[in-house]
Amino acid sequence: MIIQRINLSGPLWDELQPLIQANAQVTGNYPLRDDKWMIQSLGLKTWAIRDDKKLVGYCSHLVADHPIYSQVWASCFAIYLLPSHRGHARRFILRIERDLASYGVDHVTYSSQQGSPFWEFMTTERMGYQTEEIVVGKRLTVMID
């Protein structure tokens, strides 16, 4: 397995599409917008994990000064590993944490739907993550009178 920090450039963006679509099937939405120019403009820090040169997973974080606390936070926007490679999730996340710490990140957060494989892994596999807050969501539609 090779884990590396990547830039979301043209060819790599195209290579990521099957994984983004697979993640959408699991989460029910698009974890990364289907607008590569918007995504690239965010300056996300993204990692890829490869098995024999084949892309098998990715993770993207937005790293920024927290608007309230005097800390640098990293918020995970999307993480996905093919089911056949989820045994490498711990190593993948530990590498990402090490890189984030080297960028001066004080705090990292991951969001996940409760009950998802990722949720279970992060909270039961001794990764050191715990629930800090509960976020509830509701999809809104435009109502026309």
N, C-alpha and C positions, 0 to 999 in steps of 0.2 A: 504494500500500500504506500502510495506517495500522497502526502498532504502538502499543499502549497497555497500561498496567498496568490490570488489571480486578479486581473483587471477584466471588467466586463466589456470586452471589446467585441467587434463584429463576429469573427469566427467562433470565439468562445461563447458568445451570446447564442449563436445558432446551435452549438453543441449542448448548451444547457437546456434548450427547449424541451426535449423529451423528459428531463427530470422535473422541470417546472410544471409540465402538464401532469406528470405522475403525482406530484405533490398536490396539484389542484384536485385530482381525483380523491385524494385522502382527506383534504381539508374542506373541500366544497367551494373553494374560491381560488383565485390566483395569488399565490404567495408572493410573486414578483409580478408587477404590472407587465403587460405585454407591449410596453412602450420602452424599447431599449434606450432611447435618448433621454427619457425622463429618469430612468433608473441610473444611467451613467452620470447624469447631472447631480445626483444625490451624493456622489462620492462614497458609496458604500464600500466597506472593506469586506471582501468576499474570499472564501477559501473553497478549494475543491479537493476531493479525495478521489484518487484514481487507483484502479486495479489493472495492472498490465496495460497501462496507457488509456484504458477505458474509464470515462467519467462515471463514477458511481454515487456521488453525493456532492452537495454544496451547502454553504452556510453564508448568509450575508448579515452584516451588522452596520448600523448607523452609529458612528462614534462622534459625540459632541459634548460640549460643556452643558451640564445640567442647568436648566433655566432658573432653578431655585437654589440648589445646593452648590457649593463651590467645589465641585468634583467633575471629572470627566466620566461619562457613562457610555456604555455600549449597549444598544438595544438590538436584539436579533429580530430581523424582519422575516427571515425564511431559513429553514433548515430542512434538509431532506437527504436521506440515504436510501438506496434501493433496499428492499426487504432482505435480499440475500447478503447484504453487507452491513446490516445494523449491528453486528457484533463488533464493528470497528468504531462505533459511536463514541465510546469513552475516550479512546485515543484521539479521535478527531476533535472532540470538545476540549480536551486538555491542551492540545496544540494551539487551538484558537485562543484559549485563556492565556496561555504563555505569550502569544503574540500580542494580544490586547494589553496585557500588563506592560510589555515593552514599549507600547505606544503611550503609556501614562494613564491608562484607563483604571479608574478606581472601583467601578461597579459594573456588573454585566447583568442584563435581564434577558430572559427568554419568555416568549408568549406561546401558549399552546392550548388547544382545546382540551378540557378536562376529559380524561378517559382515553386520549390518544396514546399510541405507543411511546411517543416522545415524552408526554407528560409523565407516564408511568416510569420511564427510564430515569428522568431527571430527579424525580422525587423519591424513588425507591432504590436506586442503584448506588447510593452513597456518593453522588456527585457533589454534594454540599449545597444543593439548591433547596430553598424552602419557599413556601408561599409568602410573599411580602404584602400583597394586596389582592383583592378579588376585583376583577374587571368584568362587568356584565355588558352585553351588547345587544343591540336590536337594529335590524335593518329597517331603514326608513324609505318610504316611497313618497313621491310628490303627490299630494292630494290637490285636485283641481275642483273648486266649488262650481 
